[in-house]
């Protein structure tokens, strides 16, 4: 489900009449899930190397770049995995920027479940915990959902500090983005599976110092993004 974009995004009212400073109007982080791969929806690829975008995934990557037309982007960061980096490349090229790798944006470490088929995993008793009580689950010899959320939230906080007042595009994976959105909404991690993050989708969070984060959109796949930053 795509959240409705605010009808007329504008700078916070505390800014001076002549226009707010970049810091006062906050930092916008765009969280982009990588495009589709040949295994999307079939297996749990995790951090295994060598998985690349499908033709559809490459088209989704191009679409993200097109939607950013008219929005000034300060930096582009990506999970180091190939599918995320390949999704980031069209956006970085259009913005005239390099893609910077950030391990904080990595997929969850699924440990022994890496590469398993989703159909097979769905039959395990532990799958119900993953779906309904994820805060209590750790993947065998892998990461816990709590660790994953702390990792990506910390990475996003660092990017906000490094690019205060700017627009930063972050290419990551479904579960980390869902966890970051849940944190910004003040939603318990046990409910984060209710958030849908589709391949090639964009979710936007605004950070203003001294205020709670504002979630501007979730799982958006169509509309232009230039309106996220007012004049």
N, C-alpha and C positions, 0 to 999 in steps of 0.2 A: 504494500500500500504506500502510495506517495503522499507525504504530508503536504498540505497546501502552503504555498509560499506566502509570506506577508504581502498584502496588496501594495504597499508602498514603503519598502524599507527605507529607513532614514537614520541619520545620526542621532545619538542620544540628545535629549533636550538640554542637557547641561552645557553643551558646546556654545561658544560665542556666536553671535549673529553672522559674523563673516565666514563661519565654517569651523568645524571642530578640528582639533589636532588629531593626528593619526592615532595617538595613544588613547584619546578620550572616546574615539568611536570604536575602539576595540580591535581585536585580532580575530579574523575569520579563518577557521580551519575547515577545509573541504576534505572529507574522508571518502575516498573512492575505492570501491571493491574492484579488484582486477577483473578483466573480461573472462568470458567462458574459455574453458579448456576442453580437450576431448574427454576428460573424466568428470567434469562438473556434474554433480548430482548423482554420481555413481560410486565413487570411492572417496576415502578420506586421505587426500594426498599429503597433508601436513607440510613438513619442511623437506621432503624428499626432493633432490635436485632433478633437473631435466624435464620439467613439465612446462610446456609452452602454450601460448594462446592458440585457439582454433581460428578458422577464418572468421567466424562470428565474433570471437573475442577481439580480434584485431579491428573489426568494424566498430565494436563497442568502444574500444580505446580511441579511435578517431572521433567518435561521436562525443566523447567527454571533452576532447580538445575543442571541437566546434562549439560546444555549449558555453565554453569559457570566453568566447569572443566578446570584447568590450569590458572585460574585467581584468584589472591590472593584478598580475600574480607576482608575488615577491620571491617565492621559492617553491621548488618541487622536490618532495621527498618520497622514497619508496622503500618498502620491504625489499631485502636483497634477493628474494626468490625471482626466478626468471619471469613467471607470469605477471608479477606485479611490475617489474621493471619494464617489460614490454608494453604494459598498459600505460605506463607513465611517459614513455618516449614521445608520442605525438603531442601531448600537452607541453612537455618541456621544449620541444622543437618550435611550437607556435609561440611560446612565451620567450624564446631566446635564452633559455636557462639550461643548466645541466641538471640531471637527475642525481640527487644525493641519496645514498643508501643510509637507512636508519634501522638498526636491528630491533629497535623498540616497536616497529611496525610489522614485525614478522608474524606469520601464522602461529597459532598455538602449537606447542610441541606435543603431538599426540602419542609420543612414545611407541609402545608396542602396537598400537592401533594404526600407526602410519601405513597407508596403502591398503587398508582393509576396505571391503565393499560395504556401502551403507546398508544394503539389504541384510548382510550377515551381521553387522553390528546391531541392527534394530531388533534382532532376536535375542540379544544378551540381556540378562536382568539389569546389568549396570546401565543400559541405555535409558531406562526410566529415570535413573538418577541424573544422567546427563541432561535429560529434557526437563525435569521438574525440580531437581535440587542441585543444580550445577555448582553452587558455592561449596558443596561438601565433596566434590569429586576431583580426583587427580587421575590423569591418564597413566596407565601402568608404565613406569619408568619414563614418565613425561612430565608435563606441566599441569598445574591445577588451574581451574578457571579463575580463581582468586589471584593467583600469580600473573596470569595473562592480563587480567584487567589492570592490576597495579602497574604492570610493565607498560602497557600502551598509554594509560593515563599519565604516567610519569614522562613518557616520550612526548606526548602532546603538550604537557606543561612546559617542557624544555623548549619546544618549538615556538610556543607562544612568547616565551622570554626572549628567544633569539630574534624574533620577527615581530616585536610589539607594534600593533597598529596596522599590520600588513595582512595579506591574503596568502595562505600557505596551502598547497594542494598535497595531500598525503595519500599514497596508494598502498592499500593494505588488503586485508582478508576479512571474510564475513564475520567470524566470531570476535576477533579483536574490535572491529568497528561496532558490532552490536554491544559489546561490553563498554566501549567508550561512550556510546550514545546513552546507554542505561545510566552510566555514572553521571553524565551531564544532566539527565532528567531527574536524578535523585531516585532512580528506580532500583530496587534490590536486585542483586545479581541473579537470584533465583527466578526472576521474571524476564531475564534478558532474552530468552528464547522466543518470546512473543514479538520481538522486533525482527522484521524481515529486511535483509540486505541482499539485493539481487546483484548478479554480475554486471559490472559497468555502471552501477548506481552511485549517486553522490548524496552524501549526508553532510549538512553544514552546521557548525557550532560556532557561536560568537562568544568571545571572552573579553570582558571588560574588567579591568582591575578593580577589586573591591566589591564585585557583584557576582552573583551566581551565573554559571554559563547559560546561554540562551540557545536552544536547539531551533534552528531556522528551517530545516527540512530534513526529511529522512527518506532514504530509498528512492530518490528522485531520478528518473531516467529519461526525461523528455524536455522540460522547459529550459530556456536560456538562463544562465546564471549571473548575467551582468547586473541584474536588479538586487543582488545581495549586498552590494555596496552602493549606498546612496551618494548623491553629489556632495 
